[in-house]
Structures are given as C-alpha cells and as structure tokens.
Amino acid sequence: MSALPAREGYRLWAPSYERETVVSLLERDAVETLGVSTAGRRLLDVGCGTGRRLRDADAAWRAGVDVTPEMLTVDTTRLPRAAGDVRALPLADASFDVVWCRLVLGHLRELAAAYAELARVCAEGGAVVVTDFAAESVAAGHRRTFRDARGLVHELEHHVHAVDTHLAAASYAGLALEARRVGVVNERVAPFYAAAGRQRAYAAQRGLPLVLALAFRRTTDRAAA
C-alpha cells in the first residue's frame, strides 16, 4: 500500500471522517487528561477537519483551520472554519487563548515552522495542545490509515517525530511544556478490534503507546527566548 499525501488522503476521507476510530478515541481521552480548559476562552483548532472536536467544546468562541477544502465543505458545526496551512496560519497574532493542533504535525517533515505559527496565534499565557502518533506505535508497525466512504483502506504519508523533537521546536517558539500524556491501547478500544476481527492484535498491543499528547503554555516570543 503506497502512502497518499496528506491533502489527497483527507480529501478521500472527508465523507466518512466523522466516524470514531481507535486513534481518535484514544487521542480524545489523552487530551482530556491534559487538563487544559476551554471554558469561556477563545479556541482555535488547527487541522479541524469537519469540526467534530469543536462541536462539543465549551469555549466562548470557536474557530477552525484546515488545509483540505473537502473537509471544510462538510459542515456539521456552523462554526467559522477557514482554509489554511499550520505553517502559515491566516490569523492575527495572539488571537486565541487555547490552540489545538491534533494529529496534524506527523504529516510534516519539519516542525519548527508549525510550532512558530501555533505560538504566534496564541495569547501570552495561553495554552497550545499538540497530539501526534507515539513513536512506539510506529515502531510496532502501526501506520496512519483510514477507511474511506467505500470501505477501502488507505495509508497517509507520515513522519515520525520523537518527543524531544517536539519539545525542542516548541521551546524555540516560546512554548513551555506543562503536561505530557500518552494514550495506550486499552479496554476502551477493544470493541474496535473485535469489530474488525482483530482480537489477537488487541491482546498483543494492549498497553502499547499509540498517541502522544502535549500541553504547552505560551511564554514569550521566539526572538526574546
């Protein structure tokens, strides 16, 4: 199976993107344990897709950015969403109190430009939440795959970034680590394995780190760091 470029893959995935998966469920649980509140705050979701995570957020104001136009045409939220790349966000400095960038950065070869933009649009003292595939999961053979609306499985282009690589890029951008969590294969996702007839895989992978979740605080700009 040849890996698709991210934009092409998400174009195909858009019609069925709302379906929960093992990765999306563990990622959501990991973000919740970070303890970053969005209540009463300005929230930006970079790589928002169809806006499914924004839909349930309790922020005072919610907006999203995504690089794939087909994702933006699937409107289940009626919230403001715009086209844009994480490395060049079409937004003003310090516009948001909380910035999410969830399961996006693994599609990039380099992280510096993305972290610089995430920090730029976050207000001082605000929070940036980043999630990525855990390096351990890739080493164990996991790939970024999805099932399209026709039921066909595709693999997405993905680059493995070690935790230290994330932390170095974030620090240079003026972001200080506040919390780190890992979503591991557990009983919450056992039904997904069972539905796919992969009970043996579940038994072998139980406890495997699948998702890395990081919470940063915006401290200062890069030039002053």
Summary of the structure (lengths in Angstrom):
residues: 225
radius of gyration: 16.9
end to end distance: 43.4
largest distance: 53.6
contacts: 724
relative contact order: 0.19
helix: 35%
strand: 28%
